[in-house]
């Protein structure tokens, strides 16, 4: 007979918050327009001085902690990490504009989204309310957010000590007929 035990359910509270000072255009110093970007924090397992895990949501309405992907939260529990989830610009409730006119979509780029992460981390360290001055940050993502996690680590090694890039397509191939094989 095979004996199996269900894993105990993770018990945690996630708090939805808003970063109200995200820049719409990170590359134009004359453009001071801002938008509100939604994020969540799970501090149940955080031990002072522990790492910060930044989970990157992708091209969907972010649910905060994804109940189908709890392994990163289990690691936060194991390592005393603060767990932070950030919704991607233009998805869910993190809308820079009231509509999706073509002119407004000019700011929906990977480069702007990577800058969002950097700007958010710098803000969160000083104003996020957890006293995170010397904590080590690790970005986490899967698929497109996994690629973002890897690219972020490459572009901003001073802001993160590691990247978890699951199923990350970091090297885009324009014509790849073998994909369907």
C-alpha positions as CSV (number, residue, x, y, z in Angstrom):
1,X,0.0,0.0,0.0
2,X,1.2,3.5,-0.8
3,X,0.9,6.0,2.0
4,X,0.7,9.6,1.1
5,X,0.2,12.6,3.2
6,X,-1.0,15.9,2.0
7,X,1.4,18.7,2.5
8,X,0.1,21.1,5.2
9,X,-1.4,24.3,3.7
10,X,0.7,27.4,3.9
11,X,-0.9,30.0,6.2
12,X,-0.1,33.6,5.4
13,X,-1.6,37.0,5.0
14,X,-0.9,39.0,1.9
15,X,-1.6,42.7,2.0
16,X,-2.4,44.5,-1.2
17,X,-0.8,48.0,-1.4
18,X,-0.2,50.7,-4.0
19,X,3.0,52.3,-5.2
20,X,1.6,55.7,-6.2
21,X,4.8,57.2,-7.5
22,X,5.7,54.9,-10.4
23,X,7.0,56.8,-13.5
24,X,5.1,56.4,-16.7
25,X,8.3,57.2,-18.7
26,X,11.6,56.4,-17.1
27,X,13.6,57.6,-20.0
28,X,12.4,61.2,-20.3
29,X,13.5,63.4,-17.4
30,X,11.0,66.1,-18.5
31,X,8.1,63.7,-18.1
32,X,7.0,63.6,-14.5
33,X,3.7,61.8,-15.0
34,X,3.0,59.0,-12.5
35,X,0.7,56.1,-12.1
36,X,-0.2,53.7,-9.3
37,X,1.2,50.2,-9.5
38,X,-0.3,47.5,-7.4
39,X,1.8,45.2,-5.2
40,X,1.4,42.8,-2.3
41,X,3.5,42.0,0.7
42,X,3.6,38.8,2.8
43,X,5.6,39.6,5.9
44,X,4.5,36.6,8.0
45,X,7.8,34.8,7.7
46,X,10.1,37.8,7.6
47,X,13.0,37.9,10.0
48,X,14.8,41.3,10.4
49,X,17.7,41.3,8.0
50,X,16.4,38.5,5.9
51,X,16.2,38.5,2.1
52,X,13.5,40.1,0.0
53,X,11.9,37.9,-2.7
54,X,10.4,40.1,-5.4
55,X,7.9,38.0,-7.4
56,X,7.3,39.5,-10.9
57,X,3.8,39.2,-12.3
58,X,3.5,39.2,-16.1
59,X,1.0,39.8,-18.8
60,X,-2.1,39.0,-16.7
61,X,-4.2,40.4,-13.9
62,X,-2.0,39.6,-10.9
63,X,-3.7,37.8,-8.0
64,X,-0.9,38.6,-5.6
65,X,0.5,35.3,-4.4
66,X,-0.4,32.7,-7.0
67,X,-2.0,29.8,-5.1
68,X,-0.8,27.4,-7.8
69,X,2.8,28.4,-7.4
70,X,3.5,28.5,-3.6
71,X,7.0,27.1,-3.7
72,X,8.6,30.6,-3.6
73,X,6.5,31.4,-0.6
74,X,7.7,28.1,1.1
75,X,11.2,29.3,0.5
76,X,10.4,32.7,2.0
77,X,9.2,30.8,5.0
78,X,12.3,28.7,5.1
79,X,14.7,31.6,4.8
80,X,12.9,34.3,6.7
81,X,12.3,36.4,3.6
82,X,9.9,39.2,3.0
83,X,7.8,38.2,0.0
84,X,6.7,41.0,-2.4
85,X,4.7,40.7,-5.5
86,X,4.6,43.4,-8.2
87,X,1.9,43.7,-10.9
88,X,3.2,44.5,-14.4
89,X,2.3,47.9,-15.9
90,X,-0.8,47.8,-18.2
91,X,-2.1,44.6,-16.6
92,X,-4.7,44.1,-13.9
93,X,-5.3,47.4,-12.0
94,X,-1.8,48.8,-12.7
95,X,-2.9,51.0,-15.6
96,X,-0.9,54.1,-16.5
97,X,-3.8,55.5,-18.5
98,X,-7.5,55.3,-18.5
99,X,-7.5,53.7,-22.0
100,X,-5.4,51.7,-24.3
101,X,-5.1,54.1,-27.2
102,X,-2.1,53.3,-29.5
103,X,-0.3,56.4,-28.3
104,X,-0.5,55.3,-24.7
105,X,0.8,51.8,-25.5
106,X,4.2,53.4,-26.4
107,X,5.1,52.9,-22.7
108,X,4.4,49.2,-22.7
109,X,7.9,47.9,-23.3
110,X,10.2,45.5,-21.5
111,X,12.7,48.4,-20.9
112,X,10.0,50.4,-19.1
113,X,8.9,47.4,-17.1
114,X,12.5,46.6,-16.0
115,X,12.9,50.3,-14.9
116,X,9.6,49.9,-13.0
117,X,11.3,47.1,-11.0
118,X,14.4,49.1,-10.3
119,X,12.4,52.2,-9.3
120,X,10.1,50.2,-7.1
121,X,13.0,48.4,-5.3
122,X,14.7,51.7,-4.6
123,X,11.5,53.2,-3.3
124,X,10.6,50.2,-1.2
125,X,14.0,50.0,0.4
126,X,13.6,53.5,1.8
127,X,9.8,54.1,2.1
128,X,8.3,50.6,2.1
129,X,8.1,50.5,5.9
130,X,10.2,47.5,6.7
131,X,13.6,49.1,7.3
132,X,15.3,47.4,4.4
133,X,18.6,49.1,4.1
134,X,21.1,46.2,3.5
135,X,18.8,43.3,2.7
136,X,19.5,41.2,-0.3
137,X,16.9,41.1,-3.0
138,X,16.2,38.2,-5.3
139,X,13.8,38.5,-8.3
140,X,11.5,35.6,-9.2
141,X,9.5,34.9,-12.3
142,X,8.3,32.3,-14.7
143,X,8.0,32.4,-18.5
144,X,8.0,36.1,-19.6
145,X,8.5,37.3,-15.9
146,X,11.3,34.7,-15.7
147,X,13.0,36.4,-18.6
148,X,12.5,39.7,-16.9
149,X,14.0,38.3,-13.7
150,X,17.1,37.2,-15.5
151,X,17.4,40.4,-17.5
152,X,16.9,42.5,-14.4
153,X,19.7,40.7,-12.6
154,X,22.0,41.3,-15.6
155,X,21.1,45.0,-15.9
156,X,20.9,45.8,-12.2
157,X,23.5,43.7,-10.4
158,X,23.7,46.4,-7.7
159,X,20.0,45.9,-6.8
160,X,19.7,42.2,-6.7
161,X,22.0,39.3,-5.7
162,X,20.1,36.7,-7.7
163,X,17.4,35.8,-10.1
164,X,15.1,32.8,-10.2
165,X,14.1,32.6,-13.9
166,X,11.8,29.6,-14.4
167,X,11.0,28.7,-18.0
168,X,12.5,32.0,-19.0
169,X,12.9,32.6,-22.7
170,X,15.8,35.0,-22.4
171,X,17.0,34.6,-26.0
172,X,14.2,35.4,-28.4
173,X,14.3,33.6,-31.7
174,X,12.3,35.3,-34.5
175,X,11.6,32.3,-36.7
176,X,11.5,29.0,-34.7
177,X,9.5,26.4,-36.5
178,X,10.8,23.6,-34.1
179,X,8.7,25.1,-31.3
180,X,5.7,23.0,-32.4
181,X,7.7,19.8,-32.6
